Amino acid sequence: MIVERLAEFAGELVALEAANAAAPADAVVFYGSSTIRMWTDLADDFALLRVVNRGFGGSGIDDCRAALARLVLPLRPRAILTGVALRPRWWPTPMPSLRS
């Protein structure tokens, strides 16, 4: 079942695995859902640290756990910060805005 769920992210996972070759050693890895993936200025926001962005799709914690060995562990990170989808996939309607 987990492998089937990861199939949804297959293209992203392959690209992130390939990017691991150029990732700095001993970095802080930001790992999780599209909230992480879309953090395009992560390196600027944490300029004093070596950081790696490994966010993918609208992944949830189960997806991240399933892909951890592929995407993060090969990097031998100094630390891992995880942020996952705020809206569960099974939620029937969009979550209300924080401004609502």
Residue frames as qw, qx, qy, qz and C-alpha x, y, z in Angstrom:
[[0.000, 0.885, 0.466, 0.000, 0.00, 0.00, 0.00],
 [0.297, -0.791, 0.100, 0.526, 2.79, 2.46, 0.83],
 [0.392, -0.133, 0.605, 0.680, 4.53, 1.76, -2.48],
 [0.205, 0.629, 0.671, 0.335, 1.25, 2.42, -4.29],
 [0.122, -0.934, -0.253, 0.222, 0.90, 5.78, -2.56],
 [0.371, -0.605, 0.331, 0.622, 4.45, 6.77, -3.46],
 [0.480, 0.317, 0.645, 0.504, 3.65, 6.06, -7.12],
 [0.106, 0.926, 0.363, -0.006, 1.77, 9.38, -7.08],
 [0.179, -0.932, 0.221, 0.226, 5.10, 11.13, -6.46],
 [0.901, 0.046, 0.272, 0.334, 7.31, 8.91, -8.68],
 [0.525, 0.699, 0.057, 0.482, 8.63, 11.69, -10.93],
 [0.203, -0.897, 0.208, -0.332, 9.47, 13.97, -8.02],
 [0.817, -0.496, 0.291, 0.049, 11.13, 11.19, -6.04],
 [0.850, 0.250, 0.183, 0.425, 13.39, 10.21, -8.96],
 [0.296, 0.808, -0.043, 0.508, 14.40, 13.86, -9.47],
 [0.449, -0.821, 0.248, -0.252, 15.14, 14.34, -5.77],
 [0.916, -0.237, 0.250, 0.206, 17.19, 11.14, -5.64],
 [0.700, 0.489, 0.097, 0.512, 19.24, 12.38, -8.59],
 [0.001, 0.884, -0.107, 0.454, 19.74, 15.74, -6.86],
 [0.782, -0.615, 0.082, 0.057, 21.24, 13.98, -3.85],
 [0.834, 0.168, 0.034, 0.524, 24.52, 13.60, -5.75],
 [0.301, 0.567, -0.036, 0.765, 25.04, 17.38, -5.63],
 [0.513, -0.799, -0.188, -0.251, 23.73, 17.90, -2.08],
 [0.091, 0.688, -0.559, 0.454, 26.19, 19.15, 0.54],
 [0.614, -0.106, -0.744, 0.240, 27.38, 16.74, 3.21],
 [0.333, -0.291, -0.612, 0.655, 26.31, 17.14, 6.83],
 [0.139, -0.283, -0.195, -0.929, 23.45, 19.50, 5.93],
 [0.340, 0.239, 0.624, -0.662, 20.17, 20.25, 7.64],
 [0.044, -0.193, -0.821, -0.536, 17.48, 18.58, 5.53],
 [0.452, 0.188, 0.274, -0.828, 14.05, 20.16, 5.30],
 [0.079, -0.030, -0.958, -0.275, 11.74, 17.29, 4.45],
 [0.308, 0.379, 0.685, -0.540, 8.03, 17.05, 3.86],
 [0.442, 0.642, 0.626, -0.009, 5.12, 18.18, 1.72],
 [0.404, 0.666, 0.300, 0.550, 4.66, 20.94, -0.81],
 [0.305, -0.951, -0.046, 0.013, 5.01, 23.48, 2.01],
 [0.605, -0.532, 0.395, 0.443, 8.69, 22.52, 2.07],
 [0.630, 0.297, 0.523, 0.491, 8.95, 21.97, -1.71],
 [0.232, 0.839, 0.314, 0.379, 7.70, 25.49, -2.48],
 [0.434, -0.850, 0.043, 0.295, 10.10, 27.11, 0.00],
 [0.731, 0.593, 0.032, 0.336, 12.28, 28.47, -2.80],
 [0.153, 0.806, -0.327, 0.470, 14.35, 30.82, -0.66],
 [0.881, -0.454, -0.129, 0.034, 15.20, 28.24, 2.01],
 [0.765, 0.082, -0.128, 0.626, 18.96, 28.62, 1.50],
 [0.114, 0.570, -0.053, 0.812, 18.65, 32.41, 1.88],
 [0.598, -0.659, -0.097, -0.447, 16.47, 32.09, 4.98],
 [0.856, -0.486, 0.138, 0.111, 19.06, 29.82, 6.61],
 [0.515, 0.793, -0.288, 0.150, 22.18, 31.35, 5.10],
 [0.217, -0.707, 0.633, -0.229, 24.38, 30.36, 8.04],
 [0.710, -0.134, 0.678, -0.133, 23.60, 26.67, 7.54],
 [0.144, 0.181, -0.827, -0.512, 24.03, 24.14, 4.77],
 [0.595, 0.217, 0.519, -0.574, 20.46, 23.20, 3.94],
 [0.035, 0.007, -0.870, -0.492, 18.80, 20.78, 1.53],
 [0.589, 0.141, 0.165, -0.778, 15.18, 20.96, 0.44],
 [0.077, 0.021, -0.973, -0.215, 13.54, 17.56, 0.05],
 [0.480, 0.296, 0.462, -0.685, 9.87, 18.47, -0.09],
 [0.038, -0.009, -0.836, -0.548, 7.59, 16.61, -2.51],
 [0.262, -0.404, -0.741, -0.469, 4.00, 16.84, -3.70],
 [0.519, -0.525, 0.046, -0.673, 1.24, 17.01, -1.15],
 [0.589, 0.063, -0.784, 0.185, 2.86, 14.28, 0.89],
 [0.661, -0.655, -0.015, -0.367, 1.74, 13.31, 4.34],
 [0.389, -0.665, 0.617, -0.159, 3.72, 11.85, 7.20],
 [0.879, 0.005, 0.477, -0.020, 3.22, 8.27, 5.96],
 [0.718, 0.680, 0.002, 0.152, 4.57, 9.23, 2.53],
 [0.066, 0.859, -0.453, 0.229, 7.58, 10.91, 4.09],
 [0.660, -0.443, 0.594, -0.126, 8.25, 7.94, 6.32],
 [0.902, 0.265, 0.341, 0.035, 8.07, 5.62, 3.30],
 [0.632, 0.718, -0.047, 0.287, 10.51, 7.71, 1.23],
 [0.405, -0.875, 0.262, 0.035, 12.93, 8.60, 4.03],
 [0.764, -0.283, 0.476, 0.331, 15.47, 5.92, 3.12],
 [0.637, 0.512, 0.389, 0.426, 15.45, 7.03, -0.53],
 [0.205, 0.869, 0.147, 0.426, 15.57, 10.80, -0.14],
 [0.298, -0.895, 0.184, -0.276, 17.09, 11.73, 3.19],
 [0.837, -0.475, 0.246, 0.112, 19.17, 9.00, 4.82],
 [0.820, 0.300, 0.106, 0.475, 21.70, 8.81, 1.95],
 [0.176, 0.849, -0.076, 0.493, 22.56, 12.46, 2.69],
 [0.644, -0.213, -0.497, 0.541, 23.68, 11.61, 6.25],
 [0.052, -0.796, -0.144, -0.586, 22.09, 14.84, 7.50],
 [0.162, 0.223, -0.555, 0.785, 23.15, 16.80, 10.54],
 [0.286, 0.267, 0.624, -0.676, 19.46, 17.29, 11.33],
 [0.024, -0.348, -0.780, -0.520, 16.07, 16.73, 9.70],
 [0.261, 0.249, 0.352, -0.864, 13.22, 19.23, 9.96],
 [0.066, 0.296, 0.898, 0.318, 9.87, 17.87, 8.81],
 [0.351, 0.304, 0.225, -0.857, 6.75, 19.69, 7.71],
 [0.137, 0.207, 0.919, 0.307, 3.84, 17.82, 6.18],
 [0.175, -0.433, -0.545, -0.696, 0.46, 18.59, 4.66],
 [0.184, -0.020, 0.492, -0.851, -1.85, 20.57, 6.89],
 [0.721, 0.134, 0.030, -0.679, -4.90, 19.14, 5.12],
 [0.503, -0.121, 0.856, 0.011, -5.27, 15.37, 5.31],
 [0.130, 0.079, -0.747, -0.647, -6.08, 13.72, 1.99],
 [0.123, -0.403, -0.906, -0.043, -9.24, 12.21, 3.44],
 [0.060, 0.411, 0.366, -0.832, -10.61, 15.63, 4.55],
 [0.401, 0.575, 0.709, 0.079, -13.91, 16.14, 2.67],
 [0.243, 0.932, 0.211, 0.167, -13.56, 19.86, 1.97],
 [0.468, 0.516, -0.266, 0.666, -10.74, 22.41, 1.86],
 [0.464, -0.423, -0.497, 0.598, -9.54, 23.51, 5.27],
 [0.002, 0.961, 0.275, 0.022, -10.75, 26.99, 6.25],
 [0.434, 0.631, -0.196, 0.612, -8.34, 29.85, 5.78],
 [0.478, -0.247, -0.503, 0.677, -6.49, 31.06, 8.84],
 [0.027, -0.074, 0.006, -0.997, -8.06, 34.44, 8.08],
 [0.434, -0.411, -0.624, -0.502, -11.61, 33.02, 8.22]]
